[in-house]
């Protein structure tokens, strides 16, 4: 079964997947999410739907990339170019991006700016990493720069 993460509550460790044709979103727990990556709103997932005493639950979750191929686990964070090479990304923003599970330009280029912006603001509200969080315009420019860097490589 396939669906899109509609909501993820990091402080609770669970979220909900929107599945086309289902009346209710499907519950998932972080312990059922693959590897060391955190769920991100808007991610496309493939999963097995299991009936539990509390209702439907997603298990055997796999993250699917935009082409439909199963995403490979990233070994280390040095794949592609460092985030600090992008204009406007300083140490505080790198920390904020890393908390959002964005560690390099390859990962950054795969995000929709609006979704990443929402995640960054949410994480900054929880952690207070920076007093001046990025604007949507900043995030759009970062994603664009990251895409250009990858095209040049």
Phi and psi in radians as a Rosetta constraint file:
Dihedral C 1 N 2 CA 2 C 2 CIRCULARHARMONIC -2.070 0.35
Dihedral N 2 CA 2 C 2 N 3 CIRCULARHARMONIC 2.645 0.35
Dihedral C 2 N 3 CA 3 C 3 CIRCULARHARMONIC -2.874 0.35
Dihedral N 3 CA 3 C 3 N 4 CIRCULARHARMONIC 3.093 0.35
Dihedral C 3 N 4 CA 4 C 4 CIRCULARHARMONIC -2.143 0.35
Dihedral N 4 CA 4 C 4 N 5 CIRCULARHARMONIC 2.378 0.35
Dihedral C 4 N 5 CA 5 C 5 CIRCULARHARMONIC -1.115 0.35
Dihedral N 5 CA 5 C 5 N 6 CIRCULARHARMONIC 2.041 0.35
Dihedral C 5 N 6 CA 6 C 6 CIRCULARHARMONIC -1.530 0.35
Dihedral N 6 CA 6 C 6 N 7 CIRCULARHARMONIC -0.613 0.35
Dihedral C 6 N 7 CA 7 C 7 CIRCULARHARMONIC -2.746 0.35
Dihedral N 7 CA 7 C 7 N 8 CIRCULARHARMONIC 2.417 0.35
Dihedral C 7 N 8 CA 8 C 8 CIRCULARHARMONIC -2.328 0.35
Dihedral N 8 CA 8 C 8 N 9 CIRCULARHARMONIC 2.155 0.35
Dihedral C 8 N 9 CA 9 C 9 CIRCULARHARMONIC -1.792 0.35
Dihedral N 9 CA 9 C 9 N 10 CIRCULARHARMONIC 1.624 0.35
Dihedral C 9 N 10 CA 10 C 10 CIRCULARHARMONIC -1.076 0.35
Dihedral N 10 CA 10 C 10 N 11 CIRCULARHARMONIC -0.608 0.35
Dihedral C 10 N 11 CA 11 C 11 CIRCULARHARMONIC -1.254 0.35
Dihedral N 11 CA 11 C 11 N 12 CIRCULARHARMONIC -0.272 0.35
Dihedral C 11 N 12 CA 12 C 12 CIRCULARHARMONIC -1.840 0.35
Dihedral N 12 CA 12 C 12 N 13 CIRCULARHARMONIC -0.358 0.35
Dihedral C 12 N 13 CA 13 C 13 CIRCULARHARMONIC 1.404 0.35
Dihedral N 13 CA 13 C 13 N 14 CIRCULARHARMONIC 0.396 0.35
Dihedral C 13 N 14 CA 14 C 14 CIRCULARHARMONIC -2.578 0.35
Dihedral N 14 CA 14 C 14 N 15 CIRCULARHARMONIC 2.963 0.35
Dihedral C 14 N 15 CA 15 C 15 CIRCULARHARMONIC -2.782 0.35
Dihedral N 15 CA 15 C 15 N 16 CIRCULARHARMONIC -2.934 0.35
Dihedral C 15 N 16 CA 16 C 16 CIRCULARHARMONIC -2.378 0.35
Dihedral N 16 CA 16 C 16 N 17 CIRCULARHARMONIC 2.463 0.35
Dihedral C 16 N 17 CA 17 C 17 CIRCULARHARMONIC -1.932 0.35
Dihedral N 17 CA 17 C 17 N 18 CIRCULARHARMONIC 2.263 0.35
Dihedral C 17 N 18 CA 18 C 18 CIRCULARHARMONIC -1.528 0.35
Dihedral N 18 CA 18 C 18 N 19 CIRCULARHARMONIC 2.155 0.35
Dihedral C 18 N 19 CA 19 C 19 CIRCULARHARMONIC -2.056 0.35
Dihedral N 19 CA 19 C 19 N 20 CIRCULARHARMONIC 2.211 0.35
Dihedral C 19 N 20 CA 20 C 20 CIRCULARHARMONIC -1.071 0.35
Dihedral N 20 CA 20 C 20 N 21 CIRCULARHARMONIC 2.296 0.35
Dihedral C 20 N 21 CA 21 C 21 CIRCULARHARMONIC 1.616 0.35
Dihedral N 21 CA 21 C 21 N 22 CIRCULARHARMONIC -0.163 0.35
Dihedral C 21 N 22 CA 22 C 22 CIRCULARHARMONIC -1.718 0.35
Dihedral N 22 CA 22 C 22 N 23 CIRCULARHARMONIC 2.439 0.35
Dihedral C 22 N 23 CA 23 C 23 CIRCULARHARMONIC -1.230 0.35
Dihedral N 23 CA 23 C 23 N 24 CIRCULARHARMONIC -0.722 0.35
Dihedral C 23 N 24 CA 24 C 24 CIRCULARHARMONIC -1.943 0.35
Dihedral N 24 CA 24 C 24 N 25 CIRCULARHARMONIC 2.612 0.35
Dihedral C 24 N 25 CA 25 C 25 CIRCULARHARMONIC -1.179 0.35
Dihedral N 25 CA 25 C 25 N 26 CIRCULARHARMONIC 2.669 0.35
Dihedral C 25 N 26 CA 26 C 26 CIRCULARHARMONIC -1.650 0.35
Dihedral N 26 CA 26 C 26 N 27 CIRCULARHARMONIC 2.278 0.35
Dihedral C 26 N 27 CA 27 C 27 CIRCULARHARMONIC -1.242 0.35
Dihedral N 27 CA 27 C 27 N 28 CIRCULARHARMONIC 2.499 0.35
Dihedral C 27 N 28 CA 28 C 28 CIRCULARHARMONIC -2.473 0.35
Dihedral N 28 CA 28 C 28 N 29 CIRCULARHARMONIC 2.605 0.35
Dihedral C 28 N 29 CA 29 C 29 CIRCULARHARMONIC -1.878 0.35
Dihedral N 29 CA 29 C 29 N 30 CIRCULARHARMONIC 2.556 0.35
Dihedral C 29 N 30 CA 30 C 30 CIRCULARHARMONIC -0.957 0.35
Dihedral N 30 CA 30 C 30 N 31 CIRCULARHARMONIC -0.572 0.35
Dihedral C 30 N 31 CA 31 C 31 CIRCULARHARMONIC -1.130 0.35
Dihedral N 31 CA 31 C 31 N 32 CIRCULARHARMONIC -0.303 0.35
Dihedral C 31 N 32 CA 32 C 32 CIRCULARHARMONIC -1.690 0.35
Dihedral N 32 CA 32 C 32 N 33 CIRCULARHARMONIC -0.009 0.35
Dihedral C 32 N 33 CA 33 C 33 CIRCULARHARMONIC -1.515 0.35
Dihedral N 33 CA 33 C 33 N 34 CIRCULARHARMONIC 2.494 0.35
Dihedral C 33 N 34 CA 34 C 34 CIRCULARHARMONIC -1.250 0.35
Dihedral N 34 CA 34 C 34 N 35 CIRCULARHARMONIC 2.530 0.35
Dihedral C 34 N 35 CA 35 C 35 CIRCULARHARMONIC 1.002 0.35
Dihedral N 35 CA 35 C 35 N 36 CIRCULARHARMONIC -2.668 0.35
Dihedral C 35 N 36 CA 36 C 36 CIRCULARHARMONIC -1.752 0.35
Dihedral N 36 CA 36 C 36 N 37 CIRCULARHARMONIC 0.166 0.35
Dihedral C 36 N 37 CA 37 C 37 CIRCULARHARMONIC -1.445 0.35
Dihedral N 37 CA 37 C 37 N 38 CIRCULARHARMONIC 2.620 0.35
Dihedral C 37 N 38 CA 38 C 38 CIRCULARHARMONIC -1.651 0.35
Dihedral N 38 CA 38 C 38 N 39 CIRCULARHARMONIC 2.543 0.35
Dihedral C 38 N 39 CA 39 C 39 CIRCULARHARMONIC -1.126 0.35
Dihedral N 39 CA 39 C 39 N 40 CIRCULARHARMONIC 2.550 0.35
Dihedral C 39 N 40 CA 40 C 40 CIRCULARHARMONIC -2.296 0.35
Dihedral N 40 CA 40 C 40 N 41 CIRCULARHARMONIC 2.319 0.35
Dihedral C 40 N 41 CA 41 C 41 CIRCULARHARMONIC -0.933 0.35
Dihedral N 41 CA 41 C 41 N 42 CIRCULARHARMONIC 2.305 0.35
Dihedral C 41 N 42 CA 42 C 42 CIRCULARHARMONIC 1.710 0.35
Dihedral N 42 CA 42 C 42 N 43 CIRCULARHARMONIC -0.200 0.35
Dihedral C 42 N 43 CA 43 C 43 CIRCULARHARMONIC -1.167 0.35
Dihedral N 43 CA 43 C 43 N 44 CIRCULARHARMONIC 2.474 0.35
Dihedral C 43 N 44 CA 44 C 44 CIRCULARHARMONIC -1.590 0.35
Dihedral N 44 CA 44 C 44 N 45 CIRCULARHARMONIC 2.286 0.35
Dihedral C 44 N 45 CA 45 C 45 CIRCULARHARMONIC -2.184 0.35
Dihedral N 45 CA 45 C 45 N 46 CIRCULARHARMONIC 2.698 0.35
Dihedral C 45 N 46 CA 46 C 46 CIRCULARHARMONIC -2.083 0.35
Dihedral N 46 CA 46 C 46 N 47 CIRCULARHARMONIC 2.397 0.35
Dihedral C 46 N 47 CA 47 C 47 CIRCULARHARMONIC -2.744 0.35
Dihedral N 47 CA 47 C 47 N 48 CIRCULARHARMONIC 2.923 0.35
Dihedral C 47 N 48 CA 48 C 48 CIRCULARHARMONIC -1.748 0.35
Dihedral N 48 CA 48 C 48 N 49 CIRCULARHARMONIC 2.281 0.35
Dihedral C 48 N 49 CA 49 C 49 CIRCULARHARMONIC -1.575 0.35
Dihedral N 49 CA 49 C 49 N 50 CIRCULARHARMONIC 2.150 0.35
Dihedral C 49 N 50 CA 50 C 50 CIRCULARHARMONIC -2.104 0.35
Dihedral N 50 CA 50 C 50 N 51 CIRCULARHARMONIC 2.407 0.35
Dihedral C 50 N 51 CA 51 C 51 CIRCULARHARMONIC -1.507 0.35
Dihedral N 51 CA 51 C 51 N 52 CIRCULARHARMONIC 2.189 0.35
Dihedral C 51 N 52 CA 52 C 52 CIRCULARHARMONIC -2.097 0.35
Dihedral N 52 CA 52 C 52 N 53 CIRCULARHARMONIC 2.974 0.35
Dihedral C 52 N 53 CA 53 C 53 CIRCULARHARMONIC -1.008 0.35
Dihedral N 53 CA 53 C 53 N 54 CIRCULARHARMONIC -0.438 0.35
Dihedral C 53 N 54 CA 54 C 54 CIRCULARHARMONIC -1.657 0.35
Dihedral N 54 CA 54 C 54 N 55 CIRCULARHARMONIC -0.027 0.35
Dihedral C 54 N 55 CA 55 C 55 CIRCULARHARMONIC 2.198 0.35
Dihedral N 55 CA 55 C 55 N 56 CIRCULARHARMONIC -2.845 0.35
Dihedral C 55 N 56 CA 56 C 56 CIRCULARHARMONIC -1.258 0.35
Dihedral N 56 CA 56 C 56 N 57 CIRCULARHARMONIC 2.497 0.35
Dihedral C 56 N 57 CA 57 C 57 CIRCULARHARMONIC -2.474 0.35
Dihedral N 57 CA 57 C 57 N 58 CIRCULARHARMONIC 2.483 0.35
Dihedral C 57 N 58 CA 58 C 58 CIRCULARHARMONIC -1.503 0.35
Dihedral N 58 CA 58 C 58 N 59 CIRCULARHARMONIC 2.330 0.35
Dihedral C 58 N 59 CA 59 C 59 CIRCULARHARMONIC -2.379 0.35
Dihedral N 59 CA 59 C 59 N 60 CIRCULARHARMONIC 2.950 0.35
Dihedral C 59 N 60 CA 60 C 60 CIRCULARHARMONIC 0.886 0.35
Dihedral N 60 CA 60 C 60 N 61 CIRCULARHARMONIC 0.872 0.35
Dihedral C 60 N 61 CA 61 C 61 CIRCULARHARMONIC -1.346 0.35
Dihedral N 61 CA 61 C 61 N 62 CIRCULARHARMONIC 2.385 0.35
Dihedral C 61 N 62 CA 62 C 62 CIRCULARHARMONIC -2.298 0.35
Dihedral N 62 CA 62 C 62 N 63 CIRCULARHARMONIC 2.389 0.35
Dihedral C 62 N 63 CA 63 C 63 CIRCULARHARMONIC -1.450 0.35
Dihedral N 63 CA 63 C 63 N 64 CIRCULARHARMONIC 2.337 0.35
Dihedral C 63 N 64 CA 64 C 64 CIRCULARHARMONIC -1.937 0.35
Dihedral N 64 CA 64 C 64 N 65 CIRCULARHARMONIC 2.336 0.35
Dihedral C 64 N 65 CA 65 C 65 CIRCULARHARMONIC -1.427 0.35
Dihedral N 65 CA 65 C 65 N 66 CIRCULARHARMONIC 3.117 0.35
Dihedral C 65 N 66 CA 66 C 66 CIRCULARHARMONIC -1.111 0.35
Dihedral N 66 CA 66 C 66 N 67 CIRCULARHARMONIC -0.443 0.35
Dihedral C 66 N 67 CA 67 C 67 CIRCULARHARMONIC -1.460 0.35
Dihedral N 67 CA 67 C 67 N 68 CIRCULARHARMONIC -0.110 0.35
Dihedral C 67 N 68 CA 68 C 68 CIRCULARHARMONIC 1.607 0.35
Dihedral N 68 CA 68 C 68 N 69 CIRCULARHARMONIC -0.029 0.35
Dihedral C 68 N 69 CA 69 C 69 CIRCULARHARMONIC -1.428 0.35
Dihedral N 69 CA 69 C 69 N 70 CIRCULARHARMONIC 2.560 0.35
Dihedral C 69 N 70 CA 70 C 70 CIRCULARHARMONIC -1.217 0.35
Dihedral N 70 CA 70 C 70 N 71 CIRCULARHARMONIC 2.248 0.35
Dihedral C 70 N 71 CA 71 C 71 CIRCULARHARMONIC -1.198 0.35
Dihedral N 71 CA 71 C 71 N 72 CIRCULARHARMONIC 2.350 0.35
Dihedral C 71 N 72 CA 72 C 72 CIRCULARHARMONIC -1.443 0.35
Dihedral N 72 CA 72 C 72 N 73 CIRCULARHARMONIC 2.527 0.35
Dihedral C 72 N 73 CA 73 C 73 CIRCULARHARMONIC -1.168 0.35
Dihedral N 73 CA 73 C 73 N 74 CIRCULARHARMONIC 2.431 0.35
Dihedral C 73 N 74 CA 74 C 74 CIRCULARHARMONIC -1.560 0.35
Dihedral N 74 CA 74 C 74 N 75 CIRCULARHARMONIC 2.190 0.35
Dihedral C 74 N 75 CA 75 C 75 CIRCULARHARMONIC -1.667 0.35
Dihedral N 75 CA 75 C 75 N 76 CIRCULARHARMONIC 1.816 0.35
Dihedral C 75 N 76 CA 76 C 76 CIRCULARHARMONIC 1.479 0.35
Dihedral N 76 CA 76 C 76 N 77 CIRCULARHARMONIC 2.913 0.35
Dihedral C 76 N 77 CA 77 C 77 CIRCULARHARMONIC -1.855 0.35
Dihedral N 77 CA 77 C 77 N 78 CIRCULARHARMONIC 0.138 0.35
Dihedral C 77 N 78 CA 78 C 78 CIRCULARHARMONIC -1.632 0.35
Dihedral N 78 CA 78 C 78 N 79 CIRCULARHARMONIC 0.172 0.35
Dihedral C 78 N 79 CA 79 C 79 CIRCULARHARMONIC -1.147 0.35
Dihedral N 79 CA 79 C 79 N 80 CIRCULARHARMONIC 2.289 0.35
Dihedral C 79 N 80 CA 80 C 80 CIRCULARHARMONIC 1.210 0.35
Dihedral N 80 CA 80 C 80 N 81 CIRCULARHARMONIC -2.813 0.35
Dihedral C 80 N 81 CA 81 C 81 CIRCULARHARMONIC -1.517 0.35
Dihedral N 81 CA 81 C 81 N 82 CIRCULARHARMONIC 2.619 0.35
Dihedral C 81 N 82 CA 82 C 82 CIRCULARHARMONIC -1.204 0.35
Dihedral N 82 CA 82 C 82 N 83 CIRCULARHARMONIC 2.497 0.35
Dihedral C 82 N 83 CA 83 C 83 CIRCULARHARMONIC -1.098 0.35
Dihedral N 83 CA 83 C 83 N 84 CIRCULARHARMONIC -0.512 0.35
Dihedral C 83 N 84 CA 84 C 84 CIRCULARHARMONIC -1.182 0.35
Dihedral N 84 CA 84 C 84 N 85 CIRCULARHARMONIC -0.229 0.35
Dihedral C 84 N 85 CA 85 C 85 CIRCULARHARMONIC -1.374 0.35
Dihedral N 85 CA 85 C 85 N 86 CIRCULARHARMONIC -0.149 0.35
Dihedral C 85 N 86 CA 86 C 86 CIRCULARHARMONIC -1.497 0.35
Dihedral N 86 CA 86 C 86 N 87 CIRCULARHARMONIC 2.473 0.35
Dihedral C 86 N 87 CA 87 C 87 CIRCULARHARMONIC -1.142 0.35
Dihedral N 87 CA 87 C 87 N 88 CIRCULARHARMONIC 2.255 0.35
Dihedral C 87 N 88 CA 88 C 88 CIRCULARHARMONIC 1.571 0.35
Dihedral N 88 CA 88 C 88 N 89 CIRCULARHARMONIC 0.024 0.35
Dihedral C 88 N 89 CA 89 C 89 CIRCULARHARMONIC -1.878 0.35
Dihedral N 89 CA 89 C 89 N 90 CIRCULARHARMONIC 1.791 0.35
Dihedral C 89 N 90 CA 90 C 90 CIRCULARHARMONIC -1.730 0.35
Dihedral N 90 CA 90 C 90 N 91 CIRCULARHARMONIC -3.056 0.35
Dihedral C 90 N 91 CA 91 C 91 CIRCULARHARMONIC -0.991 0.35
Dihedral N 91 CA 91 C 91 N 92 CIRCULARHARMONIC -0.699 0.35
Dihedral C 91 N 92 CA 92 C 92 CIRCULARHARMONIC -1.173 0.35
Dihedral N 92 CA 92 C 92 N 93 CIRCULARHARMONIC -0.723 0.35
Dihedral C 92 N 93 CA 93 C 93 CIRCULARHARMONIC -1.213 0.35
Dihedral N 93 CA 93 C 93 N 94 CIRCULARHARMONIC -0.608 0.35
Dihedral C 93 N 94 CA 94 C 94 CIRCULARHARMONIC -1.076 0.35
Dihedral N 94 CA 94 C 94 N 95 CIRCULARHARMONIC -0.775 0.35
Dihedral C 94 N 95 CA 95 C 95 CIRCULARHARMONIC -1.065 0.35
Dihedral N 95 CA 95 C 95 N 96 CIRCULARHARMONIC -0.749 0.35
Dihedral C 95 N 96 CA 96 C 96 CIRCULARHARMONIC -1.111 0.35
Dihedral N 96 CA 96 C 96 N 97 CIRCULARHARMONIC -0.777 0.35
Dihedral C 96 N 97 CA 97 C 97 CIRCULARHARMONIC -1.095 0.35
Dihedral N 97 CA 97 C 97 N 98 CIRCULARHARMONIC -0.745 0.35
Dihedral C 97 N 98 CA 98 C 98 CIRCULARHARMONIC -1.068 0.35
Dihedral N 98 CA 98 C 98 N 99 CIRCULARHARMONIC -0.688 0.35
Dihedral C 98 N 99 CA 99 C 99 CIRCULARHARMONIC -1.133 0.35
Dihedral N 99 CA 99 C 99 N 100 CIRCULARHARMONIC -0.419 0.35
Dihedral C 99 N 100 CA 100 C 100 CIRCULARHARMONIC -1.547 0.35
Dihedral N 100 CA 100 C 100 N 101 CIRCULARHARMONIC 0.151 0.35
Dihedral C 100 N 101 CA 101 C 101 CIRCULARHARMONIC 1.175 0.35
Dihedral N 101 CA 101 C 101 N 102 CIRCULARHARMONIC 0.569 0.35
Dihedral C 101 N 102 CA 102 C 102 CIRCULARHARMONIC -1.983 0.35
Dihedral N 102 CA 102 C 102 N 103 CIRCULARHARMONIC 1.973 0.35
Dihedral C 102 N 103 CA 103 C 103 CIRCULARHARMONIC -2.027 0.35
Dihedral N 103 CA 103 C 103 N 104 CIRCULARHARMONIC -0.158 0.35
Dihedral C 103 N 104 CA 104 C 104 CIRCULARHARMONIC -2.763 0.35
Dihedral N 104 CA 104 C 104 N 105 CIRCULARHARMONIC 3.024 0.35
Dihedral C 104 N 105 CA 105 C 105 CIRCULARHARMONIC -1.179 0.35
Dihedral N 105 CA 105 C 105 N 106 CIRCULARHARMONIC -0.507 0.35
Dihedral C 105 N 106 CA 106 C 106 CIRCULARHARMONIC -1.086 0.35
Dihedral N 106 CA 106 C 106 N 107 CIRCULARHARMONIC -0.811 0.35
Dihedral C 106 N 107 CA 107 C 107 CIRCULARHARMONIC -1.162 0.35
Dihedral N 107 CA 107 C 107 N 108 CIRCULARHARMONIC -0.725 0.35
Dihedral C 107 N 108 CA 108 C 108 CIRCULARHARMONIC -1.072 0.35
Dihedral N 108 CA 108 C 108 N 109 CIRCULARHARMONIC -0.735 0.35
Dihedral C 108 N 109 CA 109 C 109 CIRCULARHARMONIC -1.155 0.35
Dihedral N 109 CA 109 C 109 N 110 CIRCULARHARMONIC -0.327 0.35
Dihedral C 109 N 110 CA 110 C 110 CIRCULARHARMONIC -1.486 0.35
Dihedral N 110 CA 110 C 110 N 111 CIRCULARHARMONIC -0.105 0.35
Dihedral C 110 N 111 CA 111 C 111 CIRCULARHARMONIC -1.560 0.35
Dihedral N 111 CA 111 C 111 N 112 CIRCULARHARMONIC 2.621 0.35
Dihedral C 111 N 112 CA 112 C 112 CIRCULARHARMONIC -1.446 0.35
Dihedral N 112 CA 112 C 112 N 113 CIRCULARHARMONIC 2.188 0.35
Dihedral C 112 N 113 CA 113 C 113 CIRCULARHARMONIC -0.904 0.35
Dihedral N 113 CA 113 C 113 N 114 CIRCULARHARMONIC -0.720 0.35
Dihedral C 113 N 114 CA 114 C 114 CIRCULARHARMONIC -1.114 0.35
Dihedral N 114 CA 114 C 114 N 115 CIRCULARHARMONIC -0.718 0.35
Dihedral C 114 N 115 CA 115 C 115 CIRCULARHARMONIC -1.214 0.35
Dihedral N 115 CA 115 C 115 N 116 CIRCULARHARMONIC -0.776 0.35
Dihedral C 115 N 116 CA 116 C 116 CIRCULARHARMONIC -1.089 0.35
Dihedral N 116 CA 116 C 116 N 117 CIRCULARHARMONIC -0.754 0.35
Dihedral C 116 N 117 CA 117 C 117 CIRCULARHARMONIC -0.996 0.35
Dihedral N 117 CA 117 C 117 N 118 CIRCULARHARMONIC -0.809 0.35
Dihedral C 117 N 118 CA 118 C 118 CIRCULARHARMONIC -1.035 0.35
Dihedral N 118 CA 118 C 118 N 119 CIRCULARHARMONIC -0.759 0.35
Dihedral C 118 N 119 CA 119 C 119 CIRCULARHARMONIC -1.132 0.35
Dihedral N 119 CA 119 C 119 N 120 CIRCULARHARMONIC -0.750 0.35
Dihedral C 119 N 120 CA 120 C 120 CIRCULARHARMONIC -1.090 0.35
Dihedral N 120 CA 120 C 120 N 121 CIRCULARHARMONIC -0.771 0.35
Dihedral C 120 N 121 CA 121 C 121 CIRCULARHARMONIC -1.114 0.35
Dihedral N 121 CA 121 C 121 N 122 CIRCULARHARMONIC -0.753 0.35
Dihedral C 121 N 122 CA 122 C 122 CIRCULARHARMONIC -1.063 0.35
Dihedral N 122 CA 122 C 122 N 123 CIRCULARHARMONIC -0.808 0.35
Dihedral C 122 N 123 CA 123 C 123 CIRCULARHARMONIC -1.150 0.35
Dihedral N 123 CA 123 C 123 N 124 CIRCULARHARMONIC -0.703 0.35
Dihedral C 123 N 124 CA 124 C 124 CIRCULARHARMONIC -1.152 0.35
Dihedral N 124 CA 124 C 124 N 125 CIRCULARHARMONIC -0.621 0.35
Dihedral C 124 N 125 CA 125 C 125 CIRCULARHARMONIC -1.121 0.35
Dihedral N 125 CA 125 C 125 N 126 CIRCULARHARMONIC -0.637 0.35
Dihedral C 125 N 126 CA 126 C 126 CIRCULARHARMONIC -1.297 0.35
Dihedral N 126 CA 126 C 126 N 127 CIRCULARHARMONIC -0.667 0.35
Dihedral C 126 N 127 CA 127 C 127 CIRCULARHARMONIC -1.845 0.35
Dihedral N 127 CA 127 C 127 N 128 CIRCULARHARMONIC -0.424 0.35
Dihedral C 127 N 128 CA 128 C 128 CIRCULARHARMONIC 1.144 0.35
Dihedral N 128 CA 128 C 128 N 129 CIRCULARHARMONIC 0.612 0.35
Dihedral C 128 N 129 CA 129 C 129 CIRCULARHARMONIC -1.049 0.35
Dihedral N 129 CA 129 C 129 N 130 CIRCULARHARMONIC -0.755 0.35
Dihedral C 129 N 130 CA 130 C 130 CIRCULARHARMONIC -2.334 0.35
Dihedral N 130 CA 130 C 130 N 131 CIRCULARHARMONIC 2.541 0.35
Dihedral C 130 N 131 CA 131 C 131 CIRCULARHARMONIC -1.370 0.35
Dihedral N 131 CA 131 C 131 N 132 CIRCULARHARMONIC -0.340 0.35
Dihedral C 131 N 132 CA 132 C 132 CIRCULARHARMONIC -2.147 0.35
Dihedral N 132 CA 132 C 132 N 133 CIRCULARHARMONIC 1.493 0.35
Dihedral C 132 N 133 CA 133 C 133 CIRCULARHARMONIC -1.163 0.35
Dihedral N 133 CA 133 C 133 N 134 CIRCULARHARMONIC 2.762 0.35
Dihedral C 133 N 134 CA 134 C 134 CIRCULARHARMONIC -1.159 0.35
Dihedral N 134 CA 134 C 134 N 135 CIRCULARHARMONIC 2.673 0.35
Dihedral C 134 N 135 CA 135 C 135 CIRCULARHARMONIC -1.589 0.35
Dihedral N 135 CA 135 C 135 N 136 CIRCULARHARMONIC 2.938 0.35
Dihedral C 135 N 136 CA 136 C 136 CIRCULARHARMONIC -1.038 0.35
Dihedral N 136 CA 136 C 136 N 137 CIRCULARHARMONIC -0.649 0.35
Dihedral C 136 N 137 CA 137 C 137 CIRCULARHARMONIC -1.063 0.35
Dihedral N 137 CA 137 C 137 N 138 CIRCULARHARMONIC -0.749 0.35
Dihedral C 137 N 138 CA 138 C 138 CIRCULARHARMONIC -0.994 0.35
Dihedral N 138 CA 138 C 138 N 139 CIRCULARHARMONIC -0.886 0.35
Dihedral C 138 N 139 CA 139 C 139 CIRCULARHARMONIC -1.098 0.35
Dihedral N 139 CA 139 C 139 N 140 CIRCULARHARMONIC -0.704 0.35
Dihedral C 139 N 140 CA 140 C 140 CIRCULARHARMONIC -1.053 0.35
Dihedral N 140 CA 140 C 140 N 141 CIRCULARHARMONIC -0.744 0.35
Dihedral C 140 N 141 CA 141 C 141 CIRCULARHARMONIC -1.157 0.35
Dihedral N 141 CA 141 C 141 N 142 CIRCULARHARMONIC -0.687 0.35
Dihedral C 141 N 142 CA 142 C 142 CIRCULARHARMONIC -1.096 0.35
Dihedral N 142 CA 142 C 142 N 143 CIRCULARHARMONIC -0.798 0.35
Dihedral C 142 N 143 CA 143 C 143 CIRCULARHARMONIC -1.110 0.35
Dihedral N 143 CA 143 C 143 N 144 CIRCULARHARMONIC -0.709 0.35
Dihedral C 143 N 144 CA 144 C 144 CIRCULARHARMONIC -1.119 0.35
Dihedral N 144 CA 144 C 144 N 145 CIRCULARHARMONIC -0.804 0.35
Dihedral C 144 N 145 CA 145 C 145 CIRCULARHARMONIC -1.055 0.35
Dihedral N 145 CA 145 C 145 N 146 CIRCULARHARMONIC -0.753 0.35
Dihedral C 145 N 146 CA 146 C 146 CIRCULARHARMONIC -1.070 0.35
Dihedral N 146 CA 146 C 146 N 147 CIRCULARHARMONIC -0.723 0.35
Dihedral C 146 N 147 CA 147 C 147 CIRCULARHARMONIC -1.113 0.35
Dihedral N 147 CA 147 C 147 N 148 CIRCULARHARMONIC -0.715 0.35
Dihedral C 147 N 148 CA 148 C 148 CIRCULARHARMONIC -1.139 0.35
Dihedral N 148 CA 148 C 148 N 149 CIRCULARHARMONIC -0.720 0.35
Dihedral C 148 N 149 CA 149 C 149 CIRCULARHARMONIC -1.053 0.35
Dihedral N 149 CA 149 C 149 N 150 CIRCULARHARMONIC -0.736 0.35
Dihedral C 149 N 150 CA 150 C 150 CIRCULARHARMONIC -1.183 0.35
Dihedral N 150 CA 150 C 150 N 151 CIRCULARHARMONIC -0.614 0.35
Dihedral C 150 N 151 CA 151 C 151 CIRCULARHARMONIC -1.167 0.35
Dihedral N 151 CA 151 C 151 N 152 CIRCULARHARMONIC -0.595 0.35
Dihedral C 151 N 152 CA 152 C 152 CIRCULARHARMONIC -1.309 0.35
Dihedral N 152 CA 152 C 152 N 153 CIRCULARHARMONIC -0.416 0.35
